[in-house]
Amino acid sequence: MHGNIISKKTHIFSVIMVIISALSFAHQTFAETEEEKLARVIAEEKALVFDKFDHQTALEVGMKMVEYAQKNNLPQTVFHIERNGQILFRVSLAGSSVDNEHWVNEKIAVVHRFLVSSMRKKLEYNSMKGAEWLNGFPTGGGDAVKFWGLSHEEAVGLVGGGFPIYVKNAGFVGTIVSSGGPDETDHDLIVAVLKDYLKK
């Protein structure tokens, strides 16, 4: 009887160890590399293009971001949408602060400078860190910030959460910003909402 109990406990322990090993392997298998992450972000930008983007579109997208954050208990508290320099949607929820205003402006600065998401520029910046070829440029100095000639605001804005608005046959027209959480989740929230809105 005692031997059977020990045998069962040993079996259970073995099963648990197999499960833990499988989960560990799955995590290693599915964890994105920086290169894969950059490729995904570029693909998101290419796919998430609007047929049109007007005041009503901004309102609908903005409200969907608020609803998505609240439904999923996410930390994002500030949502900003602008088109051609005009703010079409802006809300600051409980938990936001003046500091978020700075982050919004810094993310916008990056998107306006490069016409791509701030997450993409963050990943591109990370891929260039310590690159030997940067040392060959007078303005490089081994630093992508110097190489790109970024302003202080643009350099600080190299984080996720700013996303470009592209319209078919019109090109770049504005920026969507999410702020309040870890920067990668700021980016992911925008993408999740746009995929649902655009049925991508």
N, C-alpha and C positions, 0 to 999 in steps of 0.2 A: 504493500500500500504506500509506504513512505517512498519506495523507489519509484513508483508510478508518478507521485506528485513531483519528485525531482525531475523526472523525465519530461513531464508536461511543462514545467517551468523552463527547462532547458530548451524545449521546442519553441515555446513562446518567445524566449529571449532571442533565439536564432531567427525567427520570423521578423521580430522587431528590427534586428540588425540588417536583415535583407532589405526591409522597407526603407530604413535610414540610408543605406547604401544606394538604393535605387533613386531616392529623392535627391541625394547628393549628386549622383551622376546626371540626373535630369537637369538639375540647376546648372551644372557645368556645361551640359550640352546646349541648353537653350539660352544661357546668358549671352547677351550680345557683346561682341567686341566693339571697340570704338569705331572701327571701319564699317561694321555692319550697321551700327546705330546711325552713322552719317549717311549711309546709303538709304536707310529707311526714311530719314528726315527729308532727304532730297526727293524721294519718291512721293512722300506726303505732300510736299509743296507742288509737285507737278500734277497730282491727282485732285487736290482740293481747290478747284477753280470755279468761280461763279459764272452763271450766264448773265446775271445783272447784279448790281449791288446798290440799292437805294436806301432811303431812310427806314422803310418798312423792313427791309432785309436786316439792317443793323439792329433794329428793335427785336426782331425775332431771334437772331443769333445771340444777342446780348442776354435776353431773358432765358434762353436755353442754357447759357453758361451758368447763370445764377441758379437755375433749377437743378442742373447737373451737380453743381458743387454742394448744394444743400441736401439733395436726395442721397448723395453718397458720403455725406459728412466730411467733405474735403476742406482743407484749410484756406483755399483761395477766397479772398474777400474783396478784391478790386478787379473790375472788368471795364475795359476801355475799347471803344471802336471809333476810328476816325477814317474819313474819306476825303481825299484832296484837301487836307488841312483842317477840315471841319469835324468837330466832335459830334458823332451821331448817337453815341450811347456811352454813358459813364455811370457807374454805381460803386459806392464804397460801403461795404456791409460791416456789421459789428465785428470788431477785432482788427479792423484796418487802422492805419495811422498815417501821419504825414510822411513817414519813411517810404510807404508804398508809392506815394506820389513821385518820389525820386526814381524808384525802380521803374515805374511806368514810363517816365520820360527817357530814361536811359535805354530801355528796350526799344522804344520808338526810334531813338537816334540810330541804333544799329540797323533796324529794318529799313529806315529811310536811306541810310548810307549805302547799304549793299543790296537792297531790294529782295532779301531772302530772310528766313526766320533767324531770330537771335540765337536759337538753339543750334542751327546749322553753323553759324559763325563761331560759336563756342567750340563746337567739335572740330572745326577746321583750325581754329587757333590751337587747340590741344594737340592736333596732329603735327603742327609746325614747331612745337616747343623743342628747342635744342637742335633743330635741323641745321646741319653743317652749311647747306647752301645759303642760309640766311646771312651768314657771316660775310659772304661775298658782296653784299649790297651795302652801299654807303649808309643808307637809312635803316638797314636791317639790324645790325648789332646782335644777331642771334635772337631777336625779339620780334614776334609778329605784330605786336602793338606799334612798335616803331616802324616796322616795314610798311604797315598799312597807313601809318600816319594818323592814328586814331586820336580823337580828342579825349579828354578825361571822361566825359559822359559816355562816349562810345566804348571806351575800354571797360568801364564798369558794367556796361550793358551787355557784355559777352556772356549772357546767361539765357536759359530757356524762358519762354513766356511771351515773346513778341512774334507775331505771325503775319506774313504779307497777305494782302487781299489782291488777288488777280481776277480779272474779268475777261472772258473770251472776247477776242478782237479789240480789246482796250488796253490790256496789260495791267501793270501795277497801279492801284488806285488808293490804297490805304493800308491800315494796320489794325490788327486785333491784339489786345494785350490782356494777359491774366497775371495776377500777382497775389502773393500771400502765402504760397506754399514753397516747398523745395522746387528749384527752377525747372527741373525736368518734368515734374508733375504739372507745373504751370503750362508747359508746352503740351503735355499729353492731354490735358483737359480741353484745350482749344481744338486739338486734332479730333478727339472723340466726339465733340459737339459738331464740328464741321462735317465729319463723316456721316453722322446721323442726319444732319440738316440737308446735305447734298446727296444723300443716299449712295455714298461711295462704299 
